[in-house]
Amino acid sequence: MFTVYALYARSYDKIYVGYSSNLQERLRSHNELAKKGWTVRYRPWEVIYQEKQPTKSEALLREKQLKSAKGREFIWELVRAQYPQSD
């Protein structure tokens, strides 16, 4: 089972979309363990959206959809609903 997720960095107003077989460890990596990479610059991250996918290929497909313009629009709508002051 894989989880497709979207993260939000409130301090920087940034989103990140990814997938993992272990979301808890992946979030820990984004927030604490990683030493380099894009997400290191915008810590702390919080999960704003997640959904389960049964296979890696389905998770990759859904991740790609969420990274599209429509997918990012969907994620930003979730952010704005949860944090109305972020506009």
N, CA, C and O atoms as a Maestro MAE file, in Angstrom:
{
 s_m_m2io_version
 :::
 2.0.0
}

f_m_ct {
 s_m_title
 :::
 protein
 m_atom[348] {
  # First column is atom index #
  i_m_mmod_type
  r_m_x_coord
  r_m_y_coord
  r_m_z_coord
  i_m_residue_number
  s_m_chain_name
  s_m_pdb_residue_name
  s_m_pdb_atom_name
  i_m_atomic_number
  :::
  1 25 0.847 -1.176 0.000 1 A "MET " " N  " 7
  2 3 0.000 0.000 0.000 1 A "MET " " CA " 6
  3 2 0.893 1.240 0.000 1 A "MET " " C  " 6
  4 15 1.895 1.300 0.713 1 A "MET " " O  " 8
  5 25 0.516 2.215 -0.803 2 A "PHE " " N  " 7
  6 3 1.275 3.455 -0.911 2 A "PHE " " CA " 6
  7 2 0.366 4.635 -0.595 2 A "PHE " " C  " 6
  8 15 -0.843 4.579 -0.821 2 A "PHE " " O  " 8
  9 25 0.952 5.686 -0.079 3 A "THR " " N  " 7
  10 3 0.210 6.893 0.235 3 A "THR " " CA " 6
  11 2 0.717 8.027 -0.645 3 A "THR " " C  " 6
  12 15 1.912 8.320 -0.668 3 A "THR " " O  " 8
  13 25 -0.191 8.654 -1.358 4 A "VAL " " N  " 7
  14 3 0.111 9.872 -2.094 4 A "VAL " " CA " 6
  15 2 -0.257 11.011 -1.152 4 A "VAL " " C  " 6
  16 15 -1.325 11.000 -0.540 4 A "VAL " " O  " 8
  17 25 0.625 11.985 -1.040 5 A "TYR " " N  " 7
  18 3 0.402 13.030 -0.042 5 A "TYR " " CA " 6
  19 2 0.762 14.405 -0.577 5 A "TYR " " C  " 6
  20 15 1.526 14.544 -1.532 5 A "TYR " " O  " 8
  21 25 0.198 15.405 0.056 6 A "ALA " " N  " 7
  22 3 0.563 16.794 -0.204 6 A "ALA " " CA " 6
  23 2 0.948 17.415 1.125 6 A "ALA " " C  " 6
  24 15 0.251 17.266 2.128 6 A "ALA " " O  " 8
  25 25 2.067 18.110 1.110 7 A "LEU " " N  " 7
  26 3 2.551 18.803 2.293 7 A "LEU " " CA " 6
  27 2 2.407 20.305 2.097 7 A "LEU " " C  " 6
  28 15 2.410 20.808 0.974 7 A "LEU " " O  " 8
  29 25 2.281 20.999 3.206 8 A "TYR " " N  " 7
  30 3 2.196 22.455 3.166 8 A "TYR " " CA " 6
  31 2 3.173 23.035 4.186 8 A "TYR " " C  " 6
  32 15 3.213 22.610 5.341 8 A "TYR " " O  " 8
  33 25 3.960 24.013 3.739 9 A "ALA " " N  " 7
  34 3 4.862 24.751 4.616 9 A "ALA " " CA " 6
  35 2 4.239 26.124 4.834 9 A "ALA " " C  " 6
  36 15 4.385 27.023 4.007 9 A "ALA " " O  " 8
  37 25 3.563 26.270 5.925 10 A "ARG " " N  " 7
  38 3 2.814 27.496 6.204 10 A "ARG " " CA " 6
  39 2 3.716 28.735 6.249 10 A "ARG " " C  " 6
  40 15 3.335 29.790 5.742 10 A "ARG " " O  " 8
  41 25 4.885 28.621 6.838 11 A "SER " " N  " 7
  42 3 5.797 29.762 6.963 11 A "SER " " CA " 6
  43 2 6.227 30.328 5.617 11 A "SER " " C  " 6
  44 15 6.521 31.518 5.499 11 A "SER " " O  " 8
  45 25 6.260 29.468 4.606 12 A "TYR " " N  " 7
  46 3 6.731 29.874 3.280 12 A "TYR " " CA " 6
  47 2 5.638 29.851 2.218 12 A "TYR " " C  " 6
  48 15 5.866 30.268 1.082 12 A "TYR " " O  " 8
  49 25 4.446 29.364 2.584 13 A "ASP " " N  " 7
  50 3 3.326 29.232 1.653 13 A "ASP " " CA " 6
  51 2 3.710 28.383 0.434 13 A "ASP " " C  " 6
  52 15 3.486 28.771 -0.713 13 A "ASP " " O  " 8
  53 25 4.292 27.220 0.719 14 A "LYS " " N  " 7
  54 3 4.732 26.287 -0.328 14 A "LYS " " CA " 6
  55 2 4.010 24.963 -0.161 14 A "LYS " " C  " 6
  56 15 3.648 24.574 0.949 14 A "LYS " " O  " 8
  57 25 3.802 24.269 -1.284 15 A "ILE " " N  " 7
  58 3 3.251 22.920 -1.251 15 A "ILE " " CA " 6
  59 2 4.239 21.951 -1.884 15 A "ILE " " C  " 6
  60 15 5.094 22.339 -2.679 15 A "ILE " " O  " 8
  61 25 4.103 20.684 -1.515 16 A "TYR " " N  " 7
  62 3 4.935 19.617 -2.049 16 A "TYR " " CA " 6
  63 2 4.068 18.379 -2.185 16 A "TYR " " C  " 6
  64 15 3.298 18.059 -1.280 16 A "TYR " " O  " 8
  65 25 4.183 17.682 -3.302 17 A "VAL " " N  " 7
  66 3 3.408 16.472 -3.548 17 A "VAL " " CA " 6
  67 2 4.373 15.309 -3.733 17 A "VAL " " C  " 6
  68 15 5.372 15.431 -4.443 17 A "VAL " " O  " 8
  69 25 4.073 14.180 -3.096 18 A "GLY " " N  " 7
  70 3 4.912 13.002 -3.219 18 A "GLY " " CA " 6
  71 2 4.133 11.740 -2.890 18 A "GLY " " C  " 6
  72 15 2.918 11.779 -2.696 18 A "GLY " " O  " 8
  73 25 4.841 10.623 -2.829 19 A "TYR " " N  " 7
  74 3 4.221 9.357 -2.431 19 A "TYR " " CA " 6
  75 2 5.231 8.573 -1.615 19 A "TYR " " C  " 6
  76 15 6.438 8.792 -1.717 19 A "TYR " " O  " 8
  77 25 4.723 7.660 -0.809 20 A "SER " " N  " 7
  78 3 5.591 6.862 0.039 20 A "SER " " CA " 6
  79 2 4.868 5.603 0.489 20 A "SER " " C  " 6
  80 15 3.639 5.556 0.528 20 A "SER " " O  " 8
  81 25 5.640 4.594 0.823 21 A "SER " " N  " 7
  82 3 5.060 3.392 1.422 21 A "SER " " CA " 6
  83 2 4.985 3.540 2.946 21 A "SER " " C  " 6
  84 15 4.360 2.723 3.622 21 A "SER " " O  " 8
  85 25 5.632 4.593 3.487 22 A "ASN " " N  " 7
  86 3 5.619 4.850 4.926 22 A "ASN " " CA " 6
  87 2 5.560 6.370 5.131 22 A "ASN " " C  " 6
  88 15 6.598 7.022 5.250 22 A "ASN " " O  " 8
  89 25 4.375 6.916 5.171 23 A "LEU " " N  " 7
  90 3 4.197 8.364 5.236 23 A "LEU " " CA " 6
  91 2 4.801 8.960 6.505 23 A "LEU " " C  " 6
  92 15 5.400 10.034 6.456 23 A "LEU " " O  " 8
  93 25 4.653 8.292 7.616 24 A "GLN " " N  " 7
  94 3 5.183 8.817 8.876 24 A "GLN " " CA " 6
  95 2 6.701 9.011 8.799 24 A "GLN " " C  " 6
  96 15 7.215 10.055 9.199 24 A "GLN " " O  " 8
  97 25 7.411 8.012 8.289 25 A "GLU " " N  " 7
  98 3 8.864 8.126 8.154 25 A "GLU " " CA " 6
  99 2 9.249 9.154 7.090 25 A "GLU " " C  " 6
  100 15 10.234 9.876 7.241 25 A "GLU " " O  " 8
  101 25 8.471 9.212 6.024 26 A "ARG " " N  " 7
  102 3 8.766 10.173 4.956 26 A "ARG " " CA " 6
  103 2 8.605 11.604 5.464 26 A "ARG " " C  " 6
  104 15 9.423 12.468 5.150 26 A "ARG " " O  " 8
  105 25 7.561 11.858 6.243 27 A "LEU " " N  " 7
  106 3 7.357 13.184 6.808 27 A "LEU " " CA " 6
  107 2 8.501 13.530 7.762 27 A "LEU " " C  " 6
  108 15 8.976 14.665 7.786 27 A "LEU " " O  " 8
  109 25 8.932 12.563 8.533 28 A "ARG " " N  " 7
  110 3 10.078 12.767 9.427 28 A "ARG " " CA " 6
  111 2 11.326 13.122 8.618 28 A "ARG " " C  " 6
  112 15 12.109 13.983 9.020 28 A "ARG " " O  " 8
  113 25 11.502 12.466 7.494 29 A "SER " " N  " 7
  114 3 12.629 12.769 6.621 29 A "SER " " CA " 6
  115 2 12.542 14.202 6.102 29 A "SER " " C  " 6
  116 15 13.530 14.935 6.129 29 A "SER " " O  " 8
  117 25 11.362 14.601 5.629 30 A "HIS " " N  " 7
  118 3 11.185 15.967 5.134 30 A "HIS " " CA " 6
  119 2 11.472 17.002 6.222 30 A "HIS " " C  " 6
  120 15 12.073 18.040 5.948 30 A "HIS " " O  " 8
  121 25 11.048 16.725 7.440 31 A "ASN " " N  " 7
  122 3 11.137 17.711 8.515 31 A "ASN " " CA " 6
  123 2 12.407 17.651 9.365 31 A "ASN " " C  " 6
  124 15 12.785 18.654 9.969 31 A "ASN " " O  " 8
  125 25 13.069 16.494 9.421 32 A "GLU " " N  " 7
  126 3 14.200 16.359 10.347 32 A "GLU " " CA " 6
  127 2 15.456 15.734 9.750 32 A "GLU " " C  " 6
  128 15 16.554 16.256 9.940 32 A "GLU " " O  " 8
  129 25 15.308 14.637 9.041 33 A "LEU " " N  " 7
  130 3 16.465 13.820 8.684 33 A "LEU " " CA " 6
  131 2 17.224 14.280 7.445 33 A "LEU " " C  " 6
  132 15 18.452 14.210 7.410 33 A "LEU " " O  " 8
  133 25 16.515 14.741 6.444 34 A "ALA " " N  " 7
  134 3 17.160 15.097 5.179 34 A "ALA " " CA " 6
  135 2 18.141 16.247 5.371 34 A "ALA " " C  " 6
  136 15 17.883 17.174 6.139 34 A "ALA " " O  " 8
  137 25 19.248 16.180 4.678 35 A "LYS " " N  " 7
  138 3 20.277 17.212 4.770 35 A "LYS " " CA " 6
  139 2 20.319 18.098 3.528 35 A "LYS " " C  " 6
  140 15 20.865 19.201 3.566 35 A "LYS " " O  " 8
  141 25 19.745 17.615 2.430 36 A "LYS " " N  " 7
  142 3 19.730 18.418 1.208 36 A "LYS " " CA " 6
  143 2 18.442 18.138 0.455 36 A "LYS " " C  " 6
  144 15 17.739 17.167 0.735 36 A "LYS " " O  " 8
  145 25 18.148 18.992 -0.493 37 A "GLY " " N  " 7
  146 3 16.937 18.834 -1.284 37 A "GLY " " CA " 6
  147 2 16.006 20.023 -1.101 37 A "GLY " " C  " 6
  148 15 16.200 20.855 -0.215 37 A "GLY " " O  " 8
  149 25 15.004 20.083 -1.948 38 A "TRP " " N  " 7
  150 3 14.095 21.217 -1.985 38 A "TRP " " CA " 6
  151 2 13.321 21.379 -0.690 38 A "TRP " " C  " 6
  152 15 13.166 22.499 -0.202 38 A "TRP " " O  " 8
  153 25 12.832 20.279 -0.121 39 A "THR " " N  " 7
  154 3 11.979 20.396 1.066 39 A "THR " " CA " 6
  155 2 12.742 20.853 2.309 39 A "THR " " C  " 6
  156 15 12.127 21.372 3.241 39 A "THR " " O  " 8
  157 25 14.053 20.678 2.347 40 A "VAL " " N  " 7
  158 3 14.848 21.090 3.498 40 A "VAL " " CA " 6
  159 2 14.742 22.609 3.702 40 A "VAL " " C  " 6
  160 15 14.740 23.083 4.838 40 A "VAL " " O  " 8
  161 25 14.654 23.362 2.612 41 A "ARG " " N  " 7
  162 3 14.635 24.832 2.686 41 A "ARG " " CA " 6
  163 2 13.356 25.404 3.277 41 A "ARG " " C  " 6
  164 15 13.348 26.547 3.735 41 A "ARG " " O  " 8
  165 25 12.281 24.633 3.275 42 A "TYR " " N  " 7
  166 3 10.983 25.196 3.631 42 A "TYR " " CA " 6
  167 2 10.349 24.539 4.857 42 A "TYR " " C  " 6
  168 15 9.127 24.564 5.004 42 A "TYR " " O  " 8
  169 25 11.134 23.972 5.708 43 A "ARG " " N  " 7
  170 3 10.626 23.331 6.914 43 A "ARG " " CA " 6
  171 2 9.967 24.342 7.831 43 A "ARG " " C  " 6
  172 15 10.347 25.512 7.799 43 A "ARG " " O  " 8
  173 25 9.007 23.954 8.639 44 A "PRO " " N  " 7
  174 3 8.411 22.628 8.816 44 A "PRO " " CA " 6
  175 2 7.266 22.379 7.831 44 A "PRO " " C  " 6
  176 15 6.605 23.306 7.363 44 A "PRO " " O  " 8
  177 25 7.060 21.111 7.539 45 A "TRP " " N  " 7
  178 3 5.987 20.658 6.653 45 A "TRP " " CA " 6
  179 2 4.905 19.974 7.467 45 A "TRP " " C  " 6
  180 15 5.177 19.363 8.501 45 A "TRP " " O  " 8
  181 25 3.678 20.085 6.990 46 A "GLU " " N  " 7
  182 3 2.584 19.322 7.580 46 A "GLU " " CA " 6
  183 2 1.767 18.695 6.452 46 A "GLU " " C  " 6
  184 15 1.677 19.238 5.351 46 A "GLU " " O  " 8
  185 25 1.185 17.561 6.747 47 A "VAL " " N  " 7
  186 3 0.372 16.859 5.749 47 A "VAL " " CA " 6
  187 2 -0.956 17.598 5.609 47 A "VAL " " C  " 6
  188 15 -1.683 17.782 6.585 47 A "VAL " " O  " 8
  189 25 -1.258 18.011 4.398 48 A "ILE " " N  " 7
  190 3 -2.511 18.714 4.123 48 A "ILE " " CA " 6
  191 2 -3.501 17.784 3.411 48 A "ILE " " C  " 6
  192 15 -4.709 18.018 3.434 48 A "ILE " " O  " 8
  193 25 -2.971 16.722 2.775 49 A "TYR " " N  " 7
  194 3 -3.818 15.792 2.042 49 A "TYR " " CA " 6
  195 2 -3.097 14.465 1.920 49 A "TYR " " C  " 6
  196 15 -1.876 14.422 1.768 49 A "TYR " " O  " 8
  197 25 -3.867 13.370 1.988 50 A "GLN " " N  " 7
  198 3 -3.303 12.040 1.747 50 A "GLN " " CA " 6
  199 2 -4.378 11.107 1.228 50 A "GLN " " C  " 6
  200 15 -5.556 11.241 1.558 50 A "GLN " " O  " 8
  201 25 -3.951 10.166 0.413 51 A "GLU " " N  " 7
  202 3 -4.854 9.120 -0.072 51 A "GLU " " CA " 6
  203 2 -4.051 7.857 -0.321 51 A "GLU " " C  " 6
  204 15 -2.888 7.915 -0.719 51 A "GLU " " O  " 8
  205 25 -4.675 6.728 -0.085 52 A "LYS " " N  " 7
  206 3 -4.027 5.429 -0.257 52 A "LYS " " CA " 6
  207 2 -4.193 4.937 -1.694 52 A "LYS " " C  " 6
  208 15 -5.231 5.143 -2.322 52 A "LYS " " O  " 8
  209 25 -3.155 4.288 -2.194 53 A "GLN " " N  " 7
  210 3 -3.170 3.647 -3.499 53 A "GLN " " CA " 6
  211 2 -2.616 2.231 -3.311 53 A "GLN " " C  " 6
  212 15 -1.638 2.044 -2.588 53 A "GLN " " O  " 8
  213 25 -3.225 1.244 -3.948 54 A "PRO " " N  " 7
  214 3 -2.807 -0.144 -3.710 54 A "PRO " " CA " 6
  215 2 -1.450 -0.522 -4.302 54 A "PRO " " C  " 6
  216 15 -0.782 -1.416 -3.781 54 A "PRO " " O  " 8
  217 25 -1.034 0.142 -5.379 55 A "THR " " N  " 7
  218 3 0.238 -0.220 -6.011 55 A "THR " " CA " 6
  219 2 1.102 1.012 -6.234 55 A "THR " " C  " 6
  220 15 0.613 2.142 -6.239 55 A "THR " " O  " 8
  221 25 2.396 0.771 -6.417 56 A "LYS " " N  " 7
  222 3 3.326 1.861 -6.678 56 A "LYS " " CA " 6
  223 2 2.983 2.571 -7.985 56 A "LYS " " C  " 6
  224 15 3.051 3.797 -8.060 56 A "LYS " " O  " 8
  225 25 2.620 1.820 -8.999 57 A "SER " " N  " 7
  226 3 2.306 2.447 -10.288 57 A "SER " " CA " 6
  227 2 1.076 3.343 -10.183 57 A "SER " " C  " 6
  228 15 1.034 4.406 -10.803 57 A "SER " " O  " 8
  229 25 0.077 2.930 -9.411 58 A "GLU " " N  " 7
  230 3 -1.102 3.777 -9.217 58 A "GLU " " CA " 6
  231 2 -0.755 5.014 -8.394 58 A "GLU " " C  " 6
  232 15 -1.294 6.095 -8.633 58 A "GLU " " O  " 8
  233 25 0.146 4.854 -7.426 59 A "ALA " " N  " 7
  234 3 0.584 5.996 -6.629 59 A "ALA " " CA " 6
  235 2 1.343 7.000 -7.496 59 A "ALA " " C  " 6
  236 15 1.139 8.209 -7.378 59 A "ALA " " O  " 8
  237 25 2.208 6.502 -8.356 60 A "LEU " " N  " 7
  238 3 2.944 7.387 -9.263 60 A "LEU " " CA " 6
  239 2 2.007 8.143 -10.201 60 A "LEU " " C  " 6
  240 15 2.199 9.332 -10.453 60 A "LEU " " O  " 8
  241 25 1.006 7.455 -10.710 61 A "LEU " " N  " 7
  242 3 0.034 8.095 -11.593 61 A "LEU " " CA " 6
  243 2 -0.736 9.189 -10.856 61 A "LEU " " C  " 6
  244 15 -0.921 10.285 -11.385 61 A "LEU " " O  " 8
  245 25 -1.179 8.897 -9.649 62 A "ARG " " N  " 7
  246 3 -1.926 9.886 -8.874 62 A "ARG " " CA " 6
  247 2 -1.035 11.067 -8.472 62 A "ARG " " C  " 6
  248 15 -1.484 12.213 -8.467 62 A "ARG " " O  " 8
  249 25 0.219 10.782 -8.139 63 A "GLU " " N  " 7
  250 3 1.165 11.865 -7.827 63 A "GLU " " CA " 6
  251 2 1.308 12.794 -9.034 63 A "GLU " " C  " 6
  252 15 1.312 14.017 -8.891 63 A "GLU " " O  " 8
  253 25 1.422 12.211 -10.198 64 A "LYS " " N  " 7
  254 3 1.549 13.007 -11.423 64 A "LYS " " CA " 6
  255 2 0.303 13.871 -11.638 64 A "LYS " " C  " 6
  256 15 0.408 15.031 -12.036 64 A "LYS " " O  " 8
  257 25 -0.871 13.302 -11.374 65 A "GLN " " N  " 7
  258 3 -2.115 14.074 -11.508 65 A "GLN " " CA " 6
  259 2 -2.141 15.251 -10.541 65 A "GLN " " C  " 6
  260 15 -2.549 16.353 -10.908 65 A "GLN " " O  " 8
  261 25 -1.706 15.017 -9.307 66 A "LEU " " N  " 7
  262 3 -1.715 16.092 -8.309 66 A "LEU " " CA " 6
  263 2 -0.662 17.157 -8.597 66 A "LEU " " C  " 6
  264 15 -0.781 18.288 -8.128 66 A "LEU " " O  " 8
  265 25 0.365 16.804 -9.364 67 A "LYS " " N  " 7
  266 3 1.389 17.780 -9.736 67 A "LYS " " CA " 6
  267 2 1.003 18.580 -10.978 67 A "LYS " " C  " 6
  268 15 1.692 19.535 -11.337 67 A "LYS " " O  " 8
  269 25 -0.081 18.202 -11.629 68 A "SER " " N  " 7
  270 3 -0.556 18.954 -12.792 68 A "SER " " CA " 6
  271 2 -1.179 20.262 -12.321 68 A "SER " " C  " 6
  272 15 -1.361 20.474 -11.122 68 A "SER " " O  " 8
  273 25 -1.502 21.129 -13.256 69 A "ALA " " N  " 7
  274 3 -2.116 22.418 -12.907 69 A "ALA " " CA " 6
  275 2 -3.421 22.217 -12.143 69 A "ALA " " C  " 6
  276 15 -3.660 22.888 -11.139 69 A "ALA " " O  " 8
  277 25 -4.261 21.303 -12.606 70 A "LYS " " N  " 7
  278 3 -5.536 21.041 -11.913 70 A "LYS " " CA " 6
  279 2 -5.308 20.431 -10.538 70 A "LYS " " C  " 6
  280 15 -6.008 20.763 -9.582 70 A "LYS " " O  " 8
  281 25 -4.344 19.554 -10.441 71 A "GLY " " N  " 7
  282 3 -4.030 18.932 -9.162 71 A "GLY " " CA " 6
  283 2 -3.522 19.945 -8.150 71 A "GLY " " C  " 6
  284 15 -3.918 19.923 -6.984 71 A "GLY " " O  " 8
  285 25 -2.648 20.828 -8.597 72 A "ARG " " N  " 7
  286 3 -2.127 21.871 -7.702 72 A "ARG " " CA " 6
  287 2 -3.237 22.838 -7.293 72 A "ARG " " C  " 6
  288 15 -3.262 23.315 -6.159 72 A "ARG " " O  " 8
  289 25 -4.139 23.120 -8.201 73 A "GLU " " N  " 7
  290 3 -5.290 23.961 -7.874 73 A "GLU " " CA " 6
  291 2 -6.119 23.306 -6.766 73 A "GLU " " C  " 6
  292 15 -6.559 23.979 -5.833 73 A "GLU " " O  " 8
  293 25 -6.328 21.999 -6.874 74 A "PHE " " N  " 7
  294 3 -7.045 21.229 -5.851 74 A "PHE " " CA " 6
  295 2 -6.343 21.342 -4.500 74 A "PHE " " C  " 6
  296 15 -6.994 21.577 -3.482 74 A "PHE " " O  " 8
  297 25 -5.020 21.177 -4.483 75 A "ILE " " N  " 7
  298 3 -4.252 21.255 -3.240 75 A "ILE " " CA " 6
  299 2 -4.333 22.662 -2.648 75 A "ILE " " C  " 6
  300 15 -4.510 22.816 -1.439 75 A "ILE " " O  " 8
  301 25 -4.206 23.677 -3.482 76 A "TRP " " N  " 7
  302 3 -4.285 25.054 -2.980 76 A "TRP " " CA " 6
  303 2 -5.665 25.363 -2.415 76 A "TRP " " C  " 6
  304 15 -5.778 26.124 -1.454 76 A "TRP " " O  " 8
  305 25 -6.705 24.793 -2.988 77 A "GLU " " N  " 7
  306 3 -8.053 24.973 -2.421 77 A "GLU " " CA " 6
  307 2 -8.128 24.384 -1.014 77 A "GLU " " C  " 6
  308 15 -8.740 24.971 -0.122 77 A "GLU " " O  " 8
  309 25 -7.508 23.231 -0.819 78 A "LEU " " N  " 7
  310 3 -7.463 22.624 0.517 78 A "LEU " " CA " 6
  311 2 -6.704 23.519 1.499 78 A "LEU " " C  " 6
  312 15 -7.129 23.710 2.639 78 A "LEU " " O  " 8
  313 25 -5.582 24.061 1.042 79 A "VAL " " N  " 7
  314 3 -4.786 24.949 1.896 79 A "VAL " " CA " 6
  315 2 -5.608 26.163 2.289 79 A "VAL " " C  " 6
  316 15 -5.671 26.515 3.466 79 A "VAL " " O  " 8
  317 25 -6.232 26.800 1.324 80 A "ARG " " N  " 7
  318 3 -7.014 28.023 1.597 80 A "ARG " " CA " 6
  319 2 -8.201 27.736 2.513 80 A "ARG " " C  " 6
  320 15 -8.584 28.580 3.323 80 A "ARG " " O  " 8
  321 25 -8.779 26.551 2.384 81 A "ALA " " N  " 7
  322 3 -9.904 26.183 3.270 81 A "ALA " " CA " 6
  323 2 -9.420 25.998 4.702 81 A "ALA " " C  " 6
  324 15 -10.111 26.375 5.649 81 A "ALA " " O  " 8
  325 25 -8.240 25.420 4.861 82 A "GLN " " N  " 7
  326 3 -7.708 25.171 6.198 82 A "GLN " " CA " 6
  327 2 -7.058 26.402 6.814 82 A "GLN " " C  " 6
  328 15 -7.084 26.581 8.031 82 A "GLN " " O  " 8
  329 25 -6.469 27.256 5.962 83 A "TYR " " N  " 7
  330 3 -5.778 28.468 6.433 83 A "TYR " " CA " 6
  331 2 -6.288 29.685 5.653 83 A "TYR " " C  " 6
  332 15 -5.598 30.171 4.757 83 A "TYR " " O  " 8
  333 25 -7.462 30.173 5.975 84 A "PRO " " N  " 7
  334 3 -8.046 31.294 5.215 84 A "PRO " " CA " 6
  335 2 -7.171 32.546 5.180 84 A "PRO " " C  " 6
  336 15 -7.259 33.320 4.227 84 A "PRO " " O  " 8
  337 25 -6.335 32.763 6.186 85 A "GLN " " N  " 7
  338 3 -5.478 33.941 6.217 85 A "GLN " " CA " 6
  339 2 -4.294 33.862 5.263 85 A "GLN " " C  " 6
  340 15 -3.588 34.855 5.086 85 A "GLN " " O  " 8
  341 25 -4.057 32.708 4.643 86 A "SER " " N  " 7
  342 3 -2.875 32.509 3.798 86 A "SER " " CA " 6
  343 2 -2.974 33.198 2.453 86 A "SER " " C  " 6
  344 15 -2.008 33.169 1.690 86 A "SER " " O  " 8
  345 25 -4.097 33.817 2.129 87 A "ASP " " N  " 7
  346 3 -4.253 34.471 0.823 87 A "ASP " " CA " 6
  347 2 -3.321 35.636 0.628 87 A "ASP " " C  " 6
  348 15 -3.345 36.276 -0.424 87 A "ASP " " O  " 8
  :::
 }
 m_bond[347] {
  # First column is bond index #
  i_m_from
  i_m_to
  i_m_order
  :::
  1 1 2 1
  2 2 3 1
  3 3 4 2
  4 3 5 1
  5 5 6 1
  6 6 7 1
  7 7 8 2
  8 7 9 1
  9 9 10 1
  10 10 11 1
  11 11 12 2
  12 11 13 1
  13 13 14 1
  14 14 15 1
  15 15 16 2
  16 15 17 1
  17 17 18 1
  18 18 19 1
  19 19 20 2
  20 19 21 1
  21 21 22 1
  22 22 23 1
  23 23 24 2
  24 23 25 1
  25 25 26 1
  26 26 27 1
  27 27 28 2
  28 27 29 1
  29 29 30 1
  30 30 31 1
  31 31 32 2
  32 31 33 1
  33 33 34 1
  34 34 35 1
  35 35 36 2
  36 35 37 1
  37 37 38 1
  38 38 39 1
  39 39 40 2
  40 39 41 1
  41 41 42 1
  42 42 43 1
  43 43 44 2
  44 43 45 1
  45 45 46 1
  46 46 47 1
  47 47 48 2
  48 47 49 1
  49 49 50 1
  50 50 51 1
  51 51 52 2
  52 51 53 1
  53 53 54 1
  54 54 55 1
  55 55 56 2
  56 55 57 1
  57 57 58 1
  58 58 59 1
  59 59 60 2
  60 59 61 1
  61 61 62 1
  62 62 63 1
  63 63 64 2
  64 63 65 1
  65 65 66 1
  66 66 67 1
  67 67 68 2
  68 67 69 1
  69 69 70 1
  70 70 71 1
  71 71 72 2
  72 71 73 1
  73 73 74 1
  74 74 75 1
  75 75 76 2
  76 75 77 1
  77 77 78 1
  78 78 79 1
  79 79 80 2
  80 79 81 1
  81 81 82 1
  82 82 83 1
  83 83 84 2
  84 83 85 1
  85 85 86 1
  86 86 87 1
  87 87 88 2
  88 87 89 1
  89 89 90 1
  90 90 91 1
  91 91 92 2
  92 91 93 1
  93 93 94 1
  94 94 95 1
  95 95 96 2
  96 95 97 1
  97 97 98 1
  98 98 99 1
  99 99 100 2
  100 99 101 1
  101 101 102 1
  102 102 103 1
  103 103 104 2
  104 103 105 1
  105 105 106 1
  106 106 107 1
  107 107 108 2
  108 107 109 1
  109 109 110 1
  110 110 111 1
  111 111 112 2
  112 111 113 1
  113 113 114 1
  114 114 115 1
  115 115 116 2
  116 115 117 1
  117 117 118 1
  118 118 119 1
  119 119 120 2
  120 119 121 1
  121 121 122 1
  122 122 123 1
  123 123 124 2
  124 123 125 1
  125 125 126 1
  126 126 127 1
  127 127 128 2
  128 127 129 1
  129 129 130 1
  130 130 131 1
  131 131 132 2
  132 131 133 1
  133 133 134 1
  134 134 135 1
  135 135 136 2
  136 135 137 1
  137 137 138 1
  138 138 139 1
  139 139 140 2
  140 139 141 1
  141 141 142 1
  142 142 143 1
  143 143 144 2
  144 143 145 1
  145 145 146 1
  146 146 147 1
  147 147 148 2
  148 147 149 1
  149 149 150 1
  150 150 151 1
  151 151 152 2
  152 151 153 1
  153 153 154 1
  154 154 155 1
  155 155 156 2
  156 155 157 1
  157 157 158 1
  158 158 159 1
  159 159 160 2
  160 159 161 1
  161 161 162 1
  162 162 163 1
  163 163 164 2
  164 163 165 1
  165 165 166 1
  166 166 167 1
  167 167 168 2
  168 167 169 1
  169 169 170 1
  170 170 171 1
  171 171 172 2
  172 171 173 1
  173 173 174 1
  174 174 175 1
  175 175 176 2
  176 175 177 1
  177 177 178 1
  178 178 179 1
  179 179 180 2
  180 179 181 1
  181 181 182 1
  182 182 183 1
  183 183 184 2
  184 183 185 1
  185 185 186 1
  186 186 187 1
  187 187 188 2
  188 187 189 1
  189 189 190 1
  190 190 191 1
  191 191 192 2
  192 191 193 1
  193 193 194 1
  194 194 195 1
  195 195 196 2
  196 195 197 1
  197 197 198 1
  198 198 199 1
  199 199 200 2
  200 199 201 1
  201 201 202 1
  202 202 203 1
  203 203 204 2
  204 203 205 1
  205 205 206 1
  206 206 207 1
  207 207 208 2
  208 207 209 1
  209 209 210 1
  210 210 211 1
  211 211 212 2
  212 211 213 1
  213 213 214 1
  214 214 215 1
  215 215 216 2
  216 215 217 1
  217 217 218 1
  218 218 219 1
  219 219 220 2
  220 219 221 1
  221 221 222 1
  222 222 223 1
  223 223 224 2
  224 223 225 1
  225 225 226 1
  226 226 227 1
  227 227 228 2
  228 227 229 1
  229 229 230 1
  230 230 231 1
  231 231 232 2
  232 231 233 1
  233 233 234 1
  234 234 235 1
  235 235 236 2
  236 235 237 1
  237 237 238 1
  238 238 239 1
  239 239 240 2
  240 239 241 1
  241 241 242 1
  242 242 243 1
  243 243 244 2
  244 243 245 1
  245 245 246 1
  246 246 247 1
  247 247 248 2
  248 247 249 1
  249 249 250 1
  250 250 251 1
  251 251 252 2
  252 251 253 1
  253 253 254 1
  254 254 255 1
  255 255 256 2
  256 255 257 1
  257 257 258 1
  258 258 259 1
  259 259 260 2
  260 259 261 1
  261 261 262 1
  262 262 263 1
  263 263 264 2
  264 263 265 1
  265 265 266 1
  266 266 267 1
  267 267 268 2
  268 267 269 1
  269 269 270 1
  270 270 271 1
  271 271 272 2
  272 271 273 1
  273 273 274 1
  274 274 275 1
  275 275 276 2
  276 275 277 1
  277 277 278 1
  278 278 279 1
  279 279 280 2
  280 279 281 1
  281 281 282 1
  282 282 283 1
  283 283 284 2
  284 283 285 1
  285 285 286 1
  286 286 287 1
  287 287 288 2
  288 287 289 1
  289 289 290 1
  290 290 291 1
  291 291 292 2
  292 291 293 1
  293 293 294 1
  294 294 295 1
  295 295 296 2
  296 295 297 1
  297 297 298 1
  298 298 299 1
  299 299 300 2
  300 299 301 1
  301 301 302 1
  302 302 303 1
  303 303 304 2
  304 303 305 1
  305 305 306 1
  306 306 307 1
  307 307 308 2
  308 307 309 1
  309 309 310 1
  310 310 311 1
  311 311 312 2
  312 311 313 1
  313 313 314 1
  314 314 315 1
  315 315 316 2
  316 315 317 1
  317 317 318 1
  318 318 319 1
  319 319 320 2
  320 319 321 1
  321 321 322 1
  322 322 323 1
  323 323 324 2
  324 323 325 1
  325 325 326 1
  326 326 327 1
  327 327 328 2
  328 327 329 1
  329 329 330 1
  330 330 331 1
  331 331 332 2
  332 331 333 1
  333 333 334 1
  334 334 335 1
  335 335 336 2
  336 335 337 1
  337 337 338 1
  338 338 339 1
  339 339 340 2
  340 339 341 1
  341 341 342 1
  342 342 343 1
  343 343 344 2
  344 343 345 1
  345 345 346 1
  346 346 347 1
  347 347 348 2
  :::
 }
}
